[in-house]
């Protein structure tokens, strides 16, 4: 019996996750363009390398309190140790649900206040406030993140 050997791209090796799909990219862009202009108290950062206690992670989007971050020329960070208020992951077609279970636990253990798992194929978002405490929102709903005070019409995200 022969086993298939998966060859990972540089992207996958560097970030520890599969290459994003077109729908993944559209959802990520729509989220960034929806959240950032409406919630000026936050800064939304895509593909930020985080230095977490368990291992490095790269969430699709990380939301920080705007006051916590500052742009200082010459003092850039490759891996950020400051934990975001919220981490957002968008499931790609090649990912399985169980890998997000481990990430979610790591993120909360590190100190995040909120975690969103977006399933583009199902037009659904799981918003976690604790590792096992979540709400489910679909494309016709208004997503409400009670921890951050963010409300988003998911019709804008899944368009």
CORVEN-V802536 format. One line per field, one symbol per residue. phi: phi as a letter, one per 40 degrees, with the letter a starting at -180 (. if undefined). psi: psi as a letter, one per 20 degrees, with the letter a starting at -180 (. if undefined). burial: # if it has 9 or more other C-alpha atoms within 8 Angstrom, else .. Layout:
phi=???
psi=???
burial=???
//
This chain:
phi=.cbcbcbccddccccgaccccccdcccccccdcccdccbccbbbbcfccbccdcacbbccbbbbcdccbacbdgbcbcbccccccabbbbccdccbcccccccdcccccchccaabbbbdcbfbbcbbbadbbabbbbdccbcbbccbgbbbccccccb
psi=pqppppoqrgghggikrrpqrghgggggggggiggghhmiiqpppqlpopnqhgrqqnqgqppqphhhqqoopikqpgppippqhqpppppqhiqqhhhhggggggghhhjqhqppopnhhjlqppopirhjorqpqrhiropoohhikpppoihhgl.
burial=..........###.##.#.....##.##.###.###.....###########...###########.............#..##########.......#...#####.#.#########..#########..#..###.###.#....#.#######.
//
